[in-house]
Amino acid sequence: MVETERRGEQLISPFTIRERKESSMLTVHNLHKSYQVGKTTYEVLKGVSLEVGKGEFVAVMGPSGSGKTTLLNCISCYIPADSGEITLGNRQLAKLDETALASVRNKQLGFVFQDFLLLDGLTVQQNILLPAIIGGTAGPAMEQRADQLCQVFGISAIREKYPAEISGGEKQRTAVARALINNPLLILADEPTGNLDSKSSRAVISSFEQAKQSLEATIFMVTHDSFAASFCDRVIILQDGVVWRVLEKGTLARTTFQDQLLDAIREMGRE
Ligand SMILES: Nc1ncnc2c1ncn2[C@@H]1O[C@H](COP(=O)(O)OP(=O)(O)OP(=O)(O)O)[C@@H](O)[C@H]1O
């Protein structure tokens, strides 16, 4: 019998997820995660299943406390899930030891954080090379890749400058270039437009679009921002630790897709 689970209005079949695995960069299957606070156990992820295909730009939205950051932290290998499967490329994360997980974090994942976390004492080029330096792969080939990334993101002219000497938009593009230096399987972005005005948010999203188009990057972004999410191929909405709905952009205009997202969020609030 084919096992299915009803999550809000969405019917999820584990077999649908497995069938699509061939082109998947990330597969999350029936993920559970609880936190223990004193004697109380809080179940935060209650069976999350989702899939991100190679070259897709996917957002996760949902109300505060719905489990978005917890999900991201499990995928990032920062916290262990209680049960379920996370597969990155063709590797199941639960089967890896600490050393292998550290290597996945450094070489196969790229991170973009809300405040970008550039190191003030390093130039733009050195910041971009940082994951390669940490991973022990820095050298002429990586320096060449850093130069290529600077070209892709239009920051070649400022590569010898320090973060204090460049604009906010240039910092954001540097952070996205850094996330791509190791040619990761997946970029994980946690509220990358969270503290930004609309012009700077657009700059971040343009960097992701550029990464997707020029470098076939796969991007998984947690956001509260329907404007940022409306540029994505797909938006996964979490509610109370489960996938409530998945919206596909398809051929819709960005503004129409954003309206659909806002309608869905309003509908969720009425339930
Ligand atoms: N380390 C922890 N220990 C105990 N409870 C936690 C811990 N981290 C998160 N939680 C709880 O788990 C729930 C989900 O948190 P999470 O940060 O994943 O939600 P979120 O959807 O990212 O929220 P937000 O949009 O506000 O960032 C919340 O109720 C939170 O208080």
The ligand as a Tripos MOL2 file, in Angstrom:
@<TRIPOS>MOLECULE
LIG
   31    33     1     0     0
SMALL
NO_CHARGES

@<TRIPOS>ATOM
      1 N1         17.5950   25.2450   20.9650 N.pl3     1 LIG1
      2 C1         16.2860   25.2650   21.2220 C.ar      1 LIG1
      3 N2         15.8000   24.7790   22.3790 N.ar      1 LIG1
      4 C2         14.4860   24.7870   22.6300 C.ar      1 LIG1
      5 N3         13.5340   25.2480   21.7900 N.ar      1 LIG1
      6 C3         13.9430   25.7450   20.6220 C.ar      1 LIG1
      7 C4         15.3460   25.7820   20.2720 C.ar      1 LIG1
      8 N4         15.4440   26.3300   19.0340 N.ar      1 LIG1
      9 C5         14.1850   26.6080   18.6470 C.ar      1 LIG1
     10 N5         13.2840   26.2730   19.5840 N.ar      1 LIG1
     11 C6         11.8190   26.4070   19.4880 C.3       1 LIG1
     12 O1         11.3960   25.6760   18.3550 O.3       1 LIG1
     13 C7         10.3560   26.3610   17.6720 C.3       1 LIG1
     14 C8         10.7540   26.5510   16.2030 C.3       1 LIG1
     15 O2         11.8560   27.4350   16.1690 O.3       1 LIG1
     16 P1         12.5170   27.8690   14.7830 P.3       1 LIG1
     17 O3         13.5970   28.8480   15.1190 O.co2     1 LIG1
     18 O4         12.8760   26.6790   13.9990 O.co2     1 LIG1
     19 O5         11.2760   28.5970   14.0850 O.3       1 LIG1
     20 P2         11.2550   29.6110   12.8500 P.3       1 LIG1
     21 O6         10.1190   29.1720   11.9870 O.co2     1 LIG1
     22 O7         12.5920   29.6950   12.2250 O.co2     1 LIG1
     23 O8         10.8920   30.9540   13.5960 O.3       1 LIG1
     24 P3         11.2860   32.4680   13.2180 P.3       1 LIG1
     25 O9         10.5460   32.7660   11.9480 O.co2     1 LIG1
     26 O10        10.7550   33.2590   14.3640 O.co2     1 LIG1
     27 O11        12.7740   32.5600   13.0750 O.co2     1 LIG1
     28 C9         10.1120   27.6600   18.4190 C.3       1 LIG1
     29 O12         9.0020   27.4860   19.2590 O.3       1 LIG1
     30 C10        11.3790   27.8350   19.2360 C.3       1 LIG1
     31 O13        11.1270   28.5170   20.4420 O.3       1 LIG1
@<TRIPOS>BOND
     1     1     2 1
     2     2     3 ar
     3     2     7 ar
     4     3     4 ar
     5     4     5 ar
     6     5     6 ar
     7     6     7 ar
     8     6    10 ar
     9     7     8 ar
    10     8     9 ar
    11     9    10 ar
    12    10    11 1
    13    11    12 1
    14    11    30 1
    15    12    13 1
    16    13    14 1
    17    13    28 1
    18    14    15 1
    19    15    16 1
    20    16    17 2
    21    16    18 1
    22    16    19 1
    23    19    20 1
    24    20    21 2
    25    20    22 1
    26    20    23 1
    27    23    24 1
    28    24    25 2
    29    24    26 1
    30    24    27 1
    31    28    29 1
    32    28    30 1
    33    30    31 1
@<TRIPOS>SUBSTRUCTURE
     1 LIG1         1 GROUP 0 **** ****
